[in-house]
């Protein structure tokens, strides 16, 4: 069956790097924060192997920034997350789940502390800008909530340090994980963070000068020719192997941080935040379900475009949220939101695929362990 085309319009924003990734043969896009995000260049498997062996440039402009600035910026940010941000320092990146009044996950961004009164909230795929603006207005806070013109470019893969050092100098090697520095490109300082949505190592460059987008891409591309630099994008195989969850796929507003395995980011007896009482109730009673790993039998699975039901002895056991064949583990791996009675490692569950076919899976801990 042919796959329908994605009709592009002004509502789906392109990015300043789009001319380069299209010239390099992007084969598919998805939509993320109302913006195009490449999903395949050669094939899912070839892109995966290249990422694991070499270095790639990723256009992740869709990682939009929600900027909070002003006297009450820190207060607003703390209202949004159960993570205690009181010890965050300028130059630090902090993973901070955002929750609503019921403790439901609104987003799972990385927060960059640019100054004591200025933050970038680097968001996953949901409208945090409107959520933050509503809280600021309702709380009468002295804070500006905006979406700055910032277009992240990721450099990912085991050769990322070598490539980045050629363009930004040896100082880039000194940036610690989840820290950032301001490094010059063509005389303009850019925020460069050691971060990214893969476990292969790398950086994210927060470009805030539109006219430097193509020069930046070209400088990295040219400097990486002998490193086998290639175009890339977040890769389903790599992210599942690495146990990197995707907001909107593996967790939604229907889930709370405890169900998503984010317990360590919930300091419920620290600063006050929206949803604290709701999350205390979940903590005390225990979550009704949790995100777990599955190893699924048989050959390669179809794309998991909708949740697949899980059952055990005829009863509902949860749902599969992401699945892929893993070359590294020589097995089908999946994430699943599993009901409490069935989430123990080693539990055997039945899976119903969209065509009605049945598979079997074994619950396992995350991250996946090689055996």
C-alpha positions in Angstrom: 0.0 0.0 0.0 1.5 3.4 -1.0 2.2 5.8 1.9 0.3 9.1 1.5 2.4 12.2 0.9 2.7 15.0 3.4 1.3 18.2 1.9 3.5 21.2 2.8 2.1 24.6 3.5 3.0 27.8 5.4 1.6 26.2 8.5 4.4 23.7 8.4 7.6 25.7 8.8 10.7 24.8 7.0 14.1 25.6 8.6 17.1 27.5 7.6 18.9 24.2 6.9 16.2 22.8 4.7 18.1 23.6 1.4 21.0 21.5 2.5 19.1 18.5 3.8 17.0 18.4 0.7 20.1 18.6 -1.5 21.5 15.7 0.4 18.5 13.5 -0.4 16.1 13.5 2.6 13.5 10.8 2.0 10.9 11.5 4.6 9.7 14.1 7.1 7.6 14.2 10.2 6.0 17.2 11.8 7.3 18.3 15.2 6.3 21.6 16.9 4.6 22.7 13.6 8.0 22.3 11.8 9.6 19.8 9.5 11.9 17.2 11.0 13.7 14.8 8.7 13.3 11.1 9.6 15.2 9.1 6.9 18.1 9.8 4.5 19.4 6.5 3.2 17.3 4.0 5.1 16.5 3.6 8.8 19.2 0.8 9.1 21.9 2.6 7.1 21.3 5.9 8.9 21.6 4.0 12.2 24.9 2.3 11.3 26.4 5.5 10.1 25.4 7.3 13.3 27.1 4.6 15.4 30.3 4.6 13.3 30.9 8.2 12.2 29.3 11.7 12.6 26.1 13.3 11.4 24.6 16.8 11.1 21.0 16.9 12.3 18.6 19.7 11.6 16.7 19.8 14.8 15.3 23.3 14.5 12.0 21.8 15.6 13.4 21.8 19.2 11.8 25.1 19.8 13.0 27.3 22.6 10.5 28.9 25.1 12.4 31.8 26.6 11.6 32.9 30.1 13.2 36.2 31.1 12.7 38.8 33.8 12.5 39.0 37.6 10.1 36.1 37.9 11.6 33.8 35.3 13.0 31.3 37.8 9.7 31.3 39.8 7.6 30.6 36.7 9.9 27.8 35.6 9.8 26.2 39.0 6.0 26.3 38.9 6.1 24.2 35.8 8.3 21.3 37.0 8.6 18.9 39.9 12.3 19.0 39.6 14.0 21.3 42.2 15.9 23.8 40.0 17.3 25.8 42.9 20.8 24.5 42.5 21.0 25.0 38.7 23.9 27.2 37.6 24.5 29.4 34.6 25.9 27.2 31.9 24.0 24.1 32.9 21.4 22.0 31.0 18.8 20.4 33.2 16.2 17.8 32.2 13.0 19.0 33.8 9.6 17.3 33.2 6.7 19.8 32.9 3.4 18.8 34.5 -0.1 20.1 34.7 -2.3 20.5 37.8 -3.2 16.8 37.8 0.5 15.8 37.5 0.1 14.9 33.8 3.1 15.3 31.5 2.9 18.4 29.4 6.4 18.0 28.0 9.9 16.8 28.9 12.3 19.6 28.0 15.9 20.4 28.6 16.3 23.7 30.4 19.3 25.9 29.6 20.1 28.4 32.3 21.5 31.4 30.3 21.5 33.9 33.3 19.9 34.1 36.7 16.9 35.7 35.1 16.9 34.1 31.7 16.2 30.5 30.6 15.6 28.6 27.4 13.2 25.7 27.7 14.1 23.4 24.8 10.9 21.5 24.3 9.6 18.3 22.9 6.5 18.2 20.7 3.8 20.2 22.5 2.8 23.8 23.0 4.6 24.8 26.1 4.7 28.5 25.1 1.0 28.8 25.6 1.1 26.9 28.9 3.8 29.0 30.3 2.2 32.3 29.1 -1.1 31.3 30.8 0.7 30.5 34.1 2.5 33.8 34.0 -0.7 35.8 33.3 -2.7 33.9 35.9 0.0 34.3 38.5 0.6 38.0 37.8 4.3 37.3 37.3 6.8 39.8 36.0 8.2 37.6 33.3 8.4 37.7 29.5 7.5 34.4 27.7 8.6 34.3 24.1 9.8 32.0 21.3 13.1 33.3 20.1 14.5 32.7 16.6 16.8 29.9 17.6 17.5 26.9 15.3 19.4 24.1 16.9 21.8 22.0 14.8 23.0 18.8 16.3 26.4 17.1 15.7 26.0 13.5 16.8 28.2 10.4 16.6 31.6 9.1 18.0 33.6 11.5 15.8 31.6 14.6 16.9 34.3 16.0 19.2 36.9 15.9 16.4 34.6 17.6 13.9 33.4 20.3 16.4 37.0 21.1 17.4 37.9 21.8 13.8 35.2 24.5 13.6 35.0 25.8 17.1 38.5 25.1 18.5 39.8 22.7 21.1 37.8 24.5 23.8 34.8 22.5 22.7 36.3 19.3 24.1 36.2 20.8 27.6 32.4 21.2 27.7 31.0 18.6 30.1 27.9 16.6 29.6 24.8 18.7 30.0 26.8 21.9 30.1 27.2 24.6 27.5 29.6 27.3 26.5 29.5 30.3 24.2 31.8 29.7 21.4 32.4 32.0 18.4 31.5 31.2 14.8 32.5 33.9 12.3 32.8 36.3 15.3 29.4 35.6 16.7 29.0 33.7 20.0 26.8 30.7 19.9 25.5 28.5 22.7 27.1 25.1 22.3 25.9 22.3 24.6 27.2 18.7 25.0 23.8 17.1 24.5 21.6 15.5 21.9 18.9 12.9 21.3 21.3 9.9 20.9 23.7 8.0 23.1 26.5 8.2 20.5 27.9 11.4 21.9 27.7 14.9 20.5 26.6 18.5 20.7 23.8 20.9 20.0 24.5 24.3 18.5 21.8 26.9 19.3 22.0 29.1 16.3 20.4 32.5 16.9 21.5 34.3 13.7 19.5 33.2 10.6 22.2 34.5 8.2 24.7 32.1 9.7 22.7 28.9 9.2 24.0 27.8 5.9 27.6 29.0 6.6 27.6 27.0 9.8 26.3 23.8 8.0 28.8 24.2 5.2 31.7 24.8 7.6 30.9 21.6 9.5 30.3 19.7 6.3 33.5 20.7 4.7 35.6 20.1 7.9 34.2 16.6 8.2 34.8 15.1 4.8 37.6 12.8 6.0 35.5 11.8 9.0 32.7 10.6 6.7 30.3 13.2 7.9 26.8 12.7 6.7 23.2 14.0 7.1 21.2 12.5 9.8 18.3 12.8 12.2 17.0 11.2 15.4 17.0 7.5 14.6 14.3 5.1 15.9 16.6 2.1 16.2 19.3 4.0 18.1 16.8 5.7 20.5 15.0 2.5 21.4 18.3 0.7 22.0 19.4 3.6 24.1 16.1 3.8 26.0 15.3 7.4 25.0 11.6 8.0 25.4 9.7 10.2 23.0 7.0 12.6 24.3 3.8 12.1 22.3 4.7 8.5 21.5 5.8 6.8 24.7 4.3 9.3 27.1 1.5 11.8 26.9 -0.5 14.1 29.2 -2.4 11.0 30.3 0.8 9.8 32.1 2.5 11.2 35.1 6.3 11.3 35.7 6.2 8.2 37.9 4.6 6.2 35.2 7.3 7.4 32.8 10.2 6.2 35.1 11.1 9.8 36.0 10.9 9.4 39.7 14.4 10.9 40.3 13.3 14.2 38.7 10.4 14.6 41.2 11.4 16.5 44.4 7.9 16.6 45.9 9.0 18.0 49.3 11.0 20.8 47.7 9.7 24.0 46.1 6.0 24.4 45.3 4.9 23.6 41.7 1.7 23.1 39.8 0.5 19.5 40.4 2.5 18.8 43.6 -0.4 17.4 45.6 -1.5 15.2 42.7 2.0 13.8 42.3 2.3 13.2 46.1 -0.9 11.1 45.9 0.6 9.1 43.0 3.9 8.6 45.0 2.1 7.4 48.1 -0.3 5.0 46.3 2.2 4.0 43.7 1.7 4.4 39.9 -1.0 2.3 38.2 1.4 1.6 35.2 5.0 2.1 34.2 7.0 2.4 31.0 8.9 -0.9 30.5 11.0 -2.6 27.9 9.8 -5.6 25.9 11.7 -8.1 23.8 9.3 -9.3 21.1 9.6 -12.6 19.3 9.6 -13.3 15.6 10.9 -11.3 12.6 10.9 -7.5 12.0 7.7 -5.7 13.1 5.7 -3.2 11.1 5.9 0.5 12.1 4.2 1.2 15.4 2.0 4.0 14.1 -0.6 3.4 16.8 -0.4 1.8 20.2 -0.6 -2.1 20.1 -2.7 -3.7 22.8 -1.0 -5.9 25.4 -2.8 -8.7 27.2 -2.2 -11.5 29.7 -4.7 -14.3 30.4 -7.3 -12.3 28.3 -7.0 -9.2 30.5 -5.7 -5.8 29.5 -2.0 -5.5 30.4 -1.1 -2.1 28.7 0.1 -1.1 25.3 3.2 -1.0 23.1 4.2 2.6 22.3 7.4 2.2 20.1 9.0 -0.9 18.5 11.8 -1.7 16.2 14.2 -4.4 15.1 17.6 -3.9 16.9 20.8 -5.0 15.1 22.8 -4.6 18.3 20.5 -6.9 20.3 19.4 -9.1 17.4 15.8 -8.9 18.6 12.7 -6.8 18.3 12.8 -4.2 21.1 9.9 -2.1 22.3 8.7 0.4 24.9 5.4 -0.4 26.5 3.2 1.3 29.2 2.5 -1.8 31.3 -0.2 -2.1 34.0 1.1 -2.7 37.6 0.1 -6.4 37.8 2.2 -7.3 34.8 5.3 -5.0 34.9 7.8 -7.4 36.6 10.8 -8.4 34.5 10.3 -11.8 32.9 6.5 -11.5 32.6 5.2 -12.9 29.3 2.6 -10.8 27.5 0.6 -11.2 24.3 0.7 -8.4 21.6 -1.9 -7.8 19.0 -0.6 -6.2 15.8 -2.8 -3.9 13.6 -3.5 -6.7 11.2 -4.7 -9.0 14.0 -1.5 -11.1 14.1 -0.3 -12.1 17.5 3.2 -11.8 18.9 4.7 -12.5 22.4 6.9 -10.3 24.4 8.9 -10.6 27.6 9.0 -7.6 30.0 12.5 -6.3 30.8 14.1 -3.4 32.6 15.3 -0.2 30.9 17.8 0.4 29.6 18.0 -2.9 27.7 20.7 -5.3 28.8 22.6 -7.4 26.3 22.5 -11.1 26.8 
